[in-house]
Amino acid sequence: MRGRTCGPNAFRFLPVVSAVFIVVCAAGSPRPAAAQQFGPNKGSVVGIEFDGRMVSDLDKSVAFYKLLGFSEVPNVDKSWRKDEVMNRIHGTKGLESRMAKLELNSNISGKPFTLYLREFRGIKRRNVTGGKTPWEPAATHIDLTIPDADKMWADLKAANMLWPRTWEGKLIAVPGATKGTLAYITDPDGMDVEIVEQRPAMPATDTRPATPGDPPGFNHIGLVILDADKARAFYGVMLGAQFPAAPSNWIGGDFIDSAVGGHGNVIRIVNSTFAESADPKSRMRFELVEYENRKKPLAPYSITDIGVNYIGLECTDIDSLVARLKGFGVELVSDGIVEMRTGYRVALVRDPDVGAFVELFEAPKKK
């Protein structure tokens, strides 16, 4: 926002890592990168490469995301396949699935950012987002900066693909403005998408310098958490996300409520960042959202369920990184480290707080 259960060992690492995290917080400075803690040759995250979503109807979802500005990558095989490599990555056996690859430029780096959509068959699947609120534990959202909110709203409505969260089903005006430019909407399966109209360039005045306009594109990924210490220990200390030095304040009010379609929410937003894999000098937000008054037990879910989101992080020395994560009790979902036909090596893990999925991958070594 602008403004399957975890395994039995998934929390075993927390006393150690949380202790490190608490010392960092007490010092008042963020942990800059996992690589600096564990050494440059012991496996660390290079950057965020993609987001993935598990859908119920691939064709319908592709059509929806195209209306949001994504382009479908051509020559990607979308046929049903029993892909044993993917089954090993997902920790499944004998399942058929099909996948689409879409892209939208990051509005931070300007480089393409990938969205993978995958549909499964041959297994009973729960919909973990349909009919649920945006503050459900483990709920995710992606945030897009768009050129014209009114046009997108009209295009979605004309296609019968407008599912708004916002009060009265309308675009919300940011504080101090009168025109609606922001909204939470959902995709066909109930997964959240935050859309924000790009801010225009502002000329210089006597009291302030000129400011450039926001470029359109993919802005950030958000995750609803339950325990901030667990989340920060995993994403920050273990995976190297950078966190602000100052703690975030609890906030609430009509603007927050109107955007997500709630009443009486009290939230805390922590804007951690990962470098972008395509441009490590640029940093994309990975937004942790904690609802103080909406916490409840986490319902079990698996990677094959409808509405499940996962992020993809490029890393170095995946063997060392995965071994270290496993040593601290992080759940490994994949069948070990799986080598793809392209030479990429992949592992799928779950965070220790809400069980969110993280796909780690190492690129083939250059010859």
Protein Blocks (a to p, Z undefined) as FASTA:
>chain_A
ZZiacdfklmmmmmmmmmmmmmmmmnopacfbfklmnopklopafbdfbdcdddfblklm
mmmmmmnopacdehiafbdcddfklmmmnopahiacdddddddddfklopacddddddde
hiacddfkgopafklghiacdddddfblmlmmmmmmmnopaccfbghhiacddehiabdc
bdcdddfkopacddddddddddddfkbccdddddeddfbdcdddfblmlmmmmmmmmnop
acdfbdcdddedjklmmmnopahiacdddddddddfklmkbccdddddddfklgccdddd
dfkbghiacdddddehkllmmmmmmmnopacfbgcjaddfkopacdddddfklopacddd
dddddZZ
